[in-house]
Every structure is written in structure tokens, then in C-alpha cells.
Amino acid sequence: MAEMVQGSPEWLAERVGKLTASRASAVVDRTAKGKPTADYERYLMELVAERLTGLSAPHFVSSEMLWGAEHEPVACAAYEFETDFDTTKIGFVPHPLIPMFGASPDRLVGSRGLVEFKCPTTLTHIKTILAGTVPEDHCPQLDAQLACCPEREWVDFVSYDPRVPDDMRLFRRRVLRADRADNIHNLEHESRIFLAEVDARIERLADACRPGLKEAA
């Protein structure tokens, strides 16, 4: 599946009903009381619907998201220039051990790395620069990419904005597998629980529609 072009009909079809890295935060994020957020249930039911219909759930695409997608190639060129790395596009990568779980890193980097590009609003970009670290809400996505690509040792997080002065345009931070080992393990654990709940929800729906069940009740 790695040969598929991201965004193509084949790529979209391969992701249907599967937990993907871009939505991994819904699986691991917790409220102040330690409970799953509302996004957990929403995403769970979204995957149930996708598996029942075989169709991708519709998603709103904002002007900022379109702008980011259009500028990703520019961000990649800037990254390659700064690092002197060669990058390779990749499609959907299934997790080697967890069925119905996969990731689509933006690029492979050499033989050991990955890179994830974000081209956000200028406000978000400068906040990231000032914080000097990977925004916490993006960490589950990076953890999921490393989980699905166990041969890769690191992923570079890149925020890029061509609207700011040249020396502020590219922000890069490397996330090492070794530093995220516990987070990756937790994500895999929670992913198994989440996917089991998706299966259980579908079974409940099947039971509810089974002839004679209501009469027996």
C-alpha cells in the first residue's frame, strides 16, 4: 500500500474503517477526570459507519487546510534544502501487528527517518516557534507514524509559513523513537481497545437487527 498516492481514490479506499495516525489523538486524549473525550465516541461511530457503508466519512475542509495542502511541496523543498536530506513520498502503511490501524507519513527521510509537514496559520506557526517544541496535539500522530513504521528511528516535525521573514519560515524538531517509547506503547494499547470497541459496536448493531430478537426480548 505504500505505493499509493496520498489523496488518491485508492488511498482513501484503503483507509476506510481504519484507525489512522491523523486521528490518533481521539484515541489517547483524556479529560481532566481521565476519561476519553467526546471525540473518542464521535470517531468510533465514524469508523462504524465507514465499515458498514464502505465509504469514507465526509470531512469539512477549511480554506486554511487547503492552503496548507497546497504549500506542503514548498515546505518539503525548504526542508530538503536545510537538511540536505532526500525524501520519498509514501502512501498508507498498515501497522505490522494491529489490524485496521495504519499511518500515512508525509515522506520517508533516508533509511531511518520520517517527516511530517504542517503549514498552519501564521499565528499558529509563530506560537510554535516561541514554544520551541512540537505542539502536544500533534504528538499522537507522530507516535502513530513511528508505531506503524518500526524500522524508522525518528520523525521530523516541520511547521512552515512562507508569509513570515525568511529566517522564521521553517521550524523543525526531531522526535526520537527512543524518547517516545512509552507513549508509543500506550497508543498501541489504547488502539487495540478502541478497535475492539468498534467491532463490538458493529456486533451490537447486528444483534439489534437480527430477526426474532425483539420478540424474544
N, C-alpha and C positions, 0 to 999 in steps of 0.2 A: 504494500500500500504506500510505501514511501515514494514511489514514482509519481503518484497523483499530484496534480497541481492544486494548491490550496485555493478554495473558492470555486473549483470546477464542480459540475453536477456529480461526477464520480466521487469527489471528495466529500461533498455534502451527504451523498447517499451512504458512504462508509461510516459517517458519524451518527447516523440516525439511531436513536435509542441508547446511545452510549454516553457514559460519563467522560467528559473531555477536560483537558487541562485548563482551558479558558473559564470553566465554571467550577473548578475545584474548590474555590473559596466557599461556595454554597454548602459543601460537604463538611468542611472543618471549622468554619466560623461559628462562634458561640456567643450567646448573650451574656450579660453580666452575671446571670444566675447559672451559667454553664450549660444552657440548653441550646439546641440548634436554632438558628434564626428562621424567620419566615421564608427566606429564600430557599432553605432546605426543602420544605414541603412543596413550594412552588416548582422547584427544579425536579423534584421526584415525580410530581404529576405530569410535568412536561415530558419526561422520559417515558412514562407510562403511555401517554398519548402518542408519542412517536413510535413506540413499539407496536401499538395497536393499529396505527394507520400506515406505518412505513413511510411517513412524511416528516420532513424537518419542521419543527415548530417555527412559526413566523417570529421575527425579531425586529424591533424598531431600530432603524439605522439613522442616527442623527447626522447633521452636517459636520460636526466635529469628528465623528467616526469616519465619514467619507474622506475628510481632509487627511486624517491620519493614514488611511489606507493608500491614498494617492501619493503620500510623501514617504512611505516606507522604503521604496527603492533609493531615494536620495539619502535617507538615513543610513541605509546599508553601504552606499558608496562612501559616505563620510566615515563610517566605522572601519571599512576596509582600508581607507587611506590612513587613518590614525594608527591602526594596529598592524598594518601590513599583513593581515590575515586574508586567506582565500575562504569564501563562504559558498555553501551549496544549498540550494532550495530543497525542501523535503515536504512530503505530504503528510499523511496520517500514520502515526506509529502506534500499534497496539502495545499495551503493557504485556511483558513476556509471561506473566503469571496470573493476572487478573482479567478474566474475560469481560468484555463490554466496557473497557477502560482504555483510553488512549490519549495521545497528545499530538499537536502539530506545531513543533518549534518553528520559528521563522526561518532559521538557517542552521545548518551544521557549520562548525568552525574547525577546520583542520580535522585531525583524527580524535581529538579529545573534548572539544567544546561545542556549545550551543550558543545562540544569541537570540534574544527577544527584543524587538523594537517597539517602542511606544512613541507616537508623535502626538502628544496631547495639546491642550490649550496652553497658551503662554503662561498663564497663571499657574497651572499645574506644573509645568516644566521648571519655572523658577523656584517654586516651593521645593521641588525635588532637589535642585541644585543646593539650595540653602540647607536642607536637611542632611545632604551628603550621604544618603543611603537609599537602598531600594524601598519604595513605598510598601508598607506592610500588606496592603490589599493585593499586591501583585505577587507576593511570596508563594502562596499556594499554587499558582500557575507554574512558577519556576520549579517548585518541588515536584509537581506532577510531571513536568517535562523530564526532569532527571530520573524520576521513577520509571518512566517509560523508555528511557534511553540509558540503561545501566552501564553501558560501555563508555559513557561520557562523564568526564570528571568535573565539569563546571559549565555554568551558563552565564553569559554576559547580559546584564540588563542595560538597555540603552534607551535614554529619553532624548529626543531630537526635536529641535524647533528652529527652522531657518529664518524666523522673523526676528530673532534676537541677534546681538552682535556676534561676530564670528567666533570669538573665544568662549561664548556661552552656549553655542548651538548643540554641542554633543556632550551628554553626561553619560558616563559608563561606570558600572560597578560589577565586579565579578563575584558570583555566588558559587562557592565550592561545595561539592557533594559532601565532603567530609564534615563541613560546618553545619550542614542541614540534615545529617543522617537521622536524627531523632524526629525531625519534622516530616521527613520523607516516610519514615516507618509509620508515624501516626496517620499520615494521609492515606497510606495503603490500607491500614487497619480500618479507618473510617470509611474508605471507599468500598471495602468488602461489605460492611454493614449496610451502607446506603444502597448498594446494588442488590443486596438480598431483600431489602425492603421494597425496591422496585418490583422484583419478582413476586414477592408476597402480595403486593397491591394488585398486580395483574391476576393472581390466583383468586383473590377475593372478588374481583370483578367477574371472573369466570363462574365462581360459585353462585354469585348473586343472580346470574343469568341462566343457570342450569335448570332445565325443565324439571318441575316437581319439587324444587327446593322450597318455594314459598308455601306450597300446600303441606309439605312435611312439617314445616315450622308451625 
